[in-house]
Amino acid sequence: MSTLTIQNDTKKLFSAGDVIMRQGDEGDCAYIILSGRVEIIVTNENGGQQHVGSRGAGAMIGEMALIDNAPRTATIKATQDCQLLEISKENFGQRIDSADPVIKMAIQVILTRYRDILKRAEIIGHPAASELDAEAIELDLARGSSAMETLRLANDFEHALENGHIYAYYQPIMDIQSGKIAGFEALMRWIDPDKGFIRPDLFIPVLEESGLIVKASQWMLKESLKALKRIENKAGFENDLFMSVNFSSHDFSEAGFTQTVYDTISTTDIKPQQLHIEITERLLIGQPDKANATLSECRQAGIGISIDDFGTGYSSLSYLHAFPIDCLKIDRSFVMMIEKDERARQLVHSIVGLGQNLGIKIIAEGIETEEESEMLKSMGCEMGQGYYFCKPMPETEVILFAKEHH
């Protein structure tokens, strides 16, 4: 093993066969594997050894030493030549003091893994331990590796946002009955200069898990409302269109959420009714009191409240009465079936009828064919969005589309 220091980061080189850390020894640092591979071995109280997993580049090892002075709970050997980045307790403490939300997330991950892995290691120490116990440790370690990937993606997103690689795209929402444009849904897109397009279903969950979703949502709110004003000015509209912006439970948990929304509206010079706050059923059920209070404040200001993916979650009629909701978005999974499935067709027809009876607007998502659009129109559905009308586009293309559908 050899050591080198590069830009204040200590990197250590281990040859295949070297012991990186030994069970029972004191630990004062953790490592991130930059290259190579290691194996994890646990010795039980009878002296028997069990191989409980292996880790490669991107994984963290020995992280329990950062939060506890207890001895190492496993022996880790290099199975290939390895380069490891050392993380000392002092360095880790400095990162905690920086209040970086990504580091805060890492602390939570480490604490959780510490309890789980230590518990499993204690179980393996008993003679009656089964192979399932070793598999459980392997699963815990795999989750830890996944957590490191999450941290890396979250950190990359922050850099992307700062460097202009996060973009606001807009999908038009059409008035099905008249064929005119009614508004837009704002959608976040990440286009990396090297990796290209990064799918939202990959990075949005990471933003929610790390807490970065709040920062991302605030950016999207400001960008989309400023864009709405520009689109209206260039396409000849005057406070006629709305912008639907998605928010998560993390956003609603922020003490200043409502004030942030009010301030953004005032600085972008649009009318409150031109903003539609789009949330999921899960948020309503998970935070009923907080959601009701926040939504009521927004509704009193004239802001629209939309429920996304209606029909796929709890779909309780009680919350349609309990919460100030004025729009339901029928999930695309139902819309795509209305041509060939009678039950799906009747379900969509019932949702449209429910909206008409309650005075709630209905938007059908994922419309991809003329037949779907015509069927929804005949049912009395007011609005729709989907590739049949238009795909999500950057602002310059949306302006052209809006001019054509004035």
N, C-alpha and C positions, 0 to 999 in steps of 0.2 A: 504494500500500500504506500502511496505517496500523496503529498499535499501541495496544492498551489493556490494562490490567492489572485483572483481576477476581479477588478472593480469592486473591492470590498466584500465580495462573496467568496467564501472559502469552498473550494471544490476538492474532493478527495478521490483518488484513483485506487481501485481495488482490483486485484487479479483474481481470476477464476479460482475458487477454493479458499479464498481468504474469509475469515470470520469478521463480519462487519460489527456485530454486537452479539454478546453472549447472555443467555438467560441467567438472571441472578445478579449480573453486574450492575453498578450504578450507571444511570444514563443522564447526560447533561445536554443532549442535543438530539435533533431529528435530522432526517435526510430526505431529499427529493431525488429520485433516480433520474438522472439525465440520459444515461445510456447503459445498456447491459441488462442483466437479469439476476434476481436473487431468489433463494428459497427460504421459507420460514419453518422452523422446527421447534416443537414444544416437547420438553422433557417432563414426564409425570413423576409423582413421588416415589415410584418403584424403579426409576431409572430408565424406563422405556421411552423411546422417542417416536414422535409422530410428525410426519410431514404434513403441514396444514395449508400449504399454498405456495405460490410463487408470484413475484411481482416484476414488472418491467418498467420501461421508461414512462415517466409521468406520475408514478405512484409515490406516496410518502410512506416512510418506515420510521419506527422509533418515536412516533409523535407523542406518545404518552409522557415521555421525559420532559416535554415542554410545560406540562401542567402538574406534574407530580414527581416527588423524589423517590418513589418506590423503585425497586429493582426492575431490570428488563424482564418482560414476561415471556420472551421467546428468543431463540438464537437465530440469527440471520446470516447466511453465507452467500457469497457471490458464486453463481453458477456460470457466469460469463465475466469477462473483464468489464468493470463498471466505473462510471464517473458519477459521483454523488455530490449534490449541493447541500452543504451543511447549514442547518438552521439552529443557532444557539439560543439559549433561554433569553439572553440579553437582547439579541436581535428581535426575537419574537415579542418581547415586552415592549420594545420601541414601536413595533408595528401595531400592537394593541393600542398604545397611547395615541397613535395617529388617527384613531377612530375611523379607519377605513372600513366601510360596510362589508367588503369582501373578506377582510381579516376577521371581522366579528362572526361572519358566517363560518369561517374555518374553525374558530374556537368552539362553536356549537357542535360542528361535525366531530371534532376531536374529543370533546367531552362525551358525546354520545357513544362514539366508538370505544372510548376508554372503558366505560361501564360494561358495554356488551362483550367486548373481547376478554376483559378480565374475568367476567362471569363465566364465559365459555372455558377459559383456561383453567379456572378452578374446578369446573366439572370434569375436565379431562384428567385432572390429577387423581381422581378416584378410580379404583380398579374396575368398577362396573361401567366405565365410560365406553360409549359405542362409537363406531365410525361416524355416526350422524353428528357427534359433537365436533369432530374435526371438520366435517363439511360445513357446520354452522360457522366456525371461525373463518373458513375460507370465504363464506358468503359475506361475513362482516368485512373482511379485508377487501373483497371485490367492491362492496359498497363504498369503502373508503377511497378506492381508486377512482370510482365513478365520481365521488365528491371532488376529487382533485380536478377532474375534467370540468366539472361544473364551475369550480373556482376560476380555472383558466378561461373558460368561455365568458364568464361574467367580467373578468378583467379585460378581455379582448373587446367586449361590448363597450365598456367605458371609454377605451381608447378610440373605438370606432365612432362613438358619439362626439367625442372631442375633436376628431379629425375629419368630420363631415362624411362619414361612410354609412350613416344611418339616414334613410330617406323616408319621406311621407308620400305614400301613394293614396289614390282616392278611387273608390269604385262608385259610379253613379247609382243612385236609387231612383227608379222611374215610377211615375204615376201610370199604372197599367191601364187605367180607364181612358186617359187622354193621350198617352204616349209622350208626355212632356217630362222633362227632368224635374225631380222634386228635391233632391239633395244628394249627399255623399256619405259614404262610410270611410273614415280615415284608417289606413292600414300601415303599419310600420314595416319597412323593408331594410334588410342589412345586406349590402353589396360590398364585399371585401375586395380590395384591389388584387390580392393574390388568390384567394380561395373562391371568389365569385359570390354567387347568391347563397345566402345561408337561410335555411327554411325557418319561418316563424315558429313552427311546432318544435323546433330544436332550442331556440334561444328564449322564447317567451317564458316557458316554465323555469328556465334558469334565472331570468329576471325576477320572477315571483319568489323563487326560493331564496335568492340572495338579498331581496329587498330593493334591488335596483329598479323594479317595475315602477316605483313612485317617481323616480327621476325621469324614467322613460315616458311615463304617462304625462307628466307636466310638460316635457318637451313636445310631445305629440299634440297636446291640447293647444299650446301656443302656436306651433307651426301650422296646424290645420285651420285654426280660426283666422290667422293672418292670410292664409291661402284662400279661404272662402271669400274674404273681402276682395282680394285681387281677382279671383275668378268672376265674381259678380260684376266688378267694374269693367273688366275686359270683354265679358260676354253679354253685357247689356241687361243684367238683372239688378233689381233694387230691393234688397232684404227679402227676397222671395225663396231662397234656397236654405237648407239646413245642413249642418255637419254633425254626423254621429261619431262620437269618440268613445272607445272602450275603456272601462276602468275596472280595477280588481279590488278584492277585499283589502289588500294592503293600502290602496289609495284611500279607501273609506276609513281606515284606521288612523290616518294622519289627522292630527288635531286641527290643522288649518286647511283641510281639504276644501270646504265650501268657500272660504275666503280666497283661496288660490283661484278657484273657478271664477268667482266674481271679478277679481282683479284682472284676470286674463281677458274676460269679456270686455271690460271697460277699456283696456289698452288696445284691443284689436278693433274696436268700433263696430261691433256687430250687435244685433239685438239678442237678448237672452233666449227668446223662442227659437233662434236659429241654431242653438246648441242642443243636441240630444245626447244625454248621458246614457251609454249602453252598458248594461251589466248582465250578469247571469243569474239564474234562479238560485244557484248555490250560494251566492252572496247574500241573498235575502234570507235564506234559511239559516246560514251560519252566523249572521250578525243582525238579527231582526230588529232589535231596538235601535242600534246605531244606524242601520240602513234606513229605517223609517224616519228617524230624526233628520238625517242628512238629506234624504230624498225630498222630504217635506219642505225643507228650506230651499232646495233647488227649484222645486215645483212652484212654490210661492213667488219665486223670482221670474217664473215664466219658462224655465228650462224644461225641455222634454225629457221623459224617462222611458227608455226602451229596454225590454227584456230580450236578450239574445238567445238563440237556439231553443225557442219555446217548444216544449213537448219532449225534450230529451232528458230533463232532470226531474224535479219533484212535481211540477205541473199541478200545483194545488190551487183550486179556485179560491181558497180562502185568502191567499196573498194578493189576488187581483182586487179584492175588496179592501184588504188591510193596508196596502201600500199605494202611493200616488203614481200609478203606472198609466201611461197614455198610449203605449205602442207595444205590440208583441211581434217578434220576428219568428216566423215559422221556419224551423230548421230544414236545411236542404235535404236531409235524409228522407223527409216526408214528401217534399216537392218532387224529387226525382222519381218517386214511385206512383204519382197520381195518374199517369197514363196507363199503367198496367196492373195496378193493385187497387181493388175496389175499397178495401178497408182504409188504405192510406188516403184515397180520394175522399171518403166520407169523413175521415178525421180532419183533413185540411178544411173541408166544407164546414165542419162543426166549429173549428177555431175561427174561421171567418165570420160565421154567424154569431159566435160568442162576442167577438169584437164589436160587431154592429149593435148587439143588444146592450153592451156595456159602454158604448161610446169610446172604444179603444181602437186606434188605428192598427192595421195589419200590414206587415211587410213580409213577403215570401222571399226566402234566400235561395240562392243556387239555381235560378231559372236558366236552363241551357237550351231549350227548344221553343219554337213558335207555338207548338201544341200545348206545352206547359203554360205558356203565357196566356193563351186563349182560354184554357180551362180555368185558370185562376181569375181571369177577367170575368168569365161567365158566372163564377161563384160570388163575385162582388168584392174580390180582394183589391184593396186600394193601391198598394205599391209593391214593387219587386226589384230585386237586383240579381245579377248573375251574368255569366258569359254570353248569354243570348243578347243582352243589351250591350254590355261592355265589360272588359276585364279591368282590374285595378290599374291605374295609370299615374304617371307623374303629372305635376301641375300643368305643364305646358300642353300636354295632350288633352287633359281634362278641359282646358279652356276652349280648345277647338271643338270638342264634343259638345260642350255646353252651348256654344254658338249655334251649332247645327240643330240642337233640340230646344231652342228657346221657345 
